[in-house]
């Protein structure tokens, strides 16, 4: 079990940018993939982006070209750089671990509080 803490959310106008951070209690990048999920109002939680222990990435079609996922093994931290934000990006963003970037639905850790992202038009 690893503790994950999200931060960096806030209020931003459409077209703006935010950088989210996910801090882990220990180094887990060598044994698992990590990913960002979000729950929009009235929607189910969905995978936004994922990164493997080797640096391979995948993105939801809705954020391709706008979001970039990265990790810093030395600091046990994962990031999500969000550019050209749209109102439909609004929601609570969570991070979690999974067996691989292709099986992130099989989350390995408990869900944290998440961080709220609100994009206004």
C-alpha positions as CSV (number, residue, x, y, z in Angstrom):
1,X,0.0,0.0,0.0
2,X,1.2,3.5,-0.9
3,X,-0.2,6.9,0.1
4,X,-0.9,9.3,-2.8
5,X,-1.6,13.0,-2.4
6,X,-2.8,15.2,-5.3
7,X,-2.4,19.0,-5.5
8,X,-2.3,21.8,-8.0
9,X,-5.9,22.2,-8.9
10,X,-7.8,25.5,-9.0
11,X,-9.9,27.9,-11.0
12,X,-8.8,28.9,-14.5
13,X,-10.4,30.4,-17.6
14,X,-10.7,28.5,-20.9
15,X,-7.4,28.5,-22.7
16,X,-5.4,28.6,-19.5
17,X,-3.0,26.1,-17.9
18,X,-2.6,24.2,-14.7
19,X,0.0,21.7,-13.4
20,X,-1.1,18.9,-11.2
21,X,1.2,17.0,-8.8
22,X,0.9,13.5,-7.3
23,X,3.2,12.8,-4.4
24,X,3.8,9.1,-3.3
25,X,4.9,8.0,0.1
26,X,7.6,5.8,-1.4
27,X,9.2,5.0,-4.8
28,X,6.8,2.8,-6.8
29,X,7.7,3.6,-10.4
30,X,9.9,0.6,-10.7
31,X,7.1,-1.8,-10.0
32,X,3.9,-0.2,-11.4
33,X,2.4,2.2,-13.8
34,X,0.7,5.4,-12.6
35,X,-2.1,7.4,-14.0
36,X,-4.4,10.4,-13.7
37,X,-8.2,10.0,-13.5
38,X,-11.0,12.5,-13.3
39,X,-14.7,12.6,-12.4
40,X,-16.7,15.3,-14.1
41,X,-20.1,16.3,-12.8
42,X,-22.7,13.6,-13.6
43,X,-20.0,11.4,-15.1
44,X,-18.1,8.2,-14.1
45,X,-14.4,8.4,-13.2
46,X,-12.3,8.0,-16.4
47,X,-8.6,7.6,-17.2
48,X,-7.1,10.8,-18.5
49,X,-3.4,9.8,-18.9
50,X,-1.0,7.0,-17.7
51,X,2.7,6.5,-17.6
52,X,4.7,3.2,-17.2
53,X,7.8,2.6,-15.0
54,X,9.8,2.9,-18.2
55,X,8.2,6.1,-19.4
56,X,5.7,4.9,-22.0
57,X,2.5,7.0,-22.0
58,X,-1.1,6.9,-23.2
59,X,-3.8,9.6,-23.2
60,X,-7.6,9.9,-23.6
61,X,-8.5,11.1,-27.0
62,X,-10.1,14.2,-25.5
63,X,-6.8,15.5,-24.0
64,X,-4.3,14.5,-26.7
65,X,-2.1,17.4,-27.7
66,X,-3.1,19.4,-24.7
67,X,-2.0,17.4,-21.6
68,X,1.4,15.9,-20.8
69,X,2.1,13.3,-18.1
70,X,5.5,12.9,-16.6
71,X,7.2,11.5,-13.5
72,X,10.2,12.3,-11.3
73,X,11.5,9.0,-9.7
74,X,14.0,10.8,-7.4
75,X,11.1,12.8,-5.8
76,X,8.4,10.1,-6.0
77,X,6.2,12.5,-7.8
78,X,4.0,12.4,-11.0
79,X,2.8,15.4,-12.9
80,X,0.1,16.4,-15.3
81,X,0.7,19.5,-17.3
82,X,-2.7,20.8,-18.7
83,X,-2.7,23.4,-21.4
84,X,-5.5,24.9,-23.6
85,X,-8.0,24.0,-20.9
86,X,-11.7,23.6,-21.8
87,X,-14.8,23.8,-19.7
88,X,-15.3,20.1,-20.3
89,X,-12.1,19.4,-18.4
90,X,-13.8,20.5,-15.2
91,X,-13.8,17.8,-12.5
92,X,-12.0,16.2,-9.6
93,X,-8.6,14.8,-10.6
94,X,-7.1,11.7,-8.9
95,X,-3.9,9.7,-9.2
96,X,-3.5,6.0,-8.7
97,X,-1.3,3.0,-9.7
98,X,-2.0,0.1,-11.9
99,X,-0.4,-3.1,-13.3
100,X,0.3,-1.4,-16.6
101,X,-0.8,1.6,-18.7
102,X,-3.2,-0.8,-20.5
103,X,-4.8,-2.1,-17.4
104,X,-5.2,1.0,-15.2
105,X,-8.8,-0.1,-14.4
106,X,-7.2,-2.5,-12.0
107,X,-6.1,0.1,-9.5
108,X,-3.7,-1.0,-6.8
109,X,-4.0,1.7,-4.2
110,X,-6.9,3.4,-2.4
111,X,-8.3,6.7,-3.7
112,X,-7.2,10.0,-2.2
113,X,-9.1,13.2,-1.8
114,X,-8.3,14.4,-5.4
115,X,-7.8,18.0,-6.5
116,X,-10.6,20.1,-8.0
117,X,-10.1,21.7,-11.5
118,X,-12.7,24.2,-12.6
119,X,-12.5,25.7,-16.1
120,X,-14.8,28.7,-16.8
121,X,-15.8,30.0,-20.2
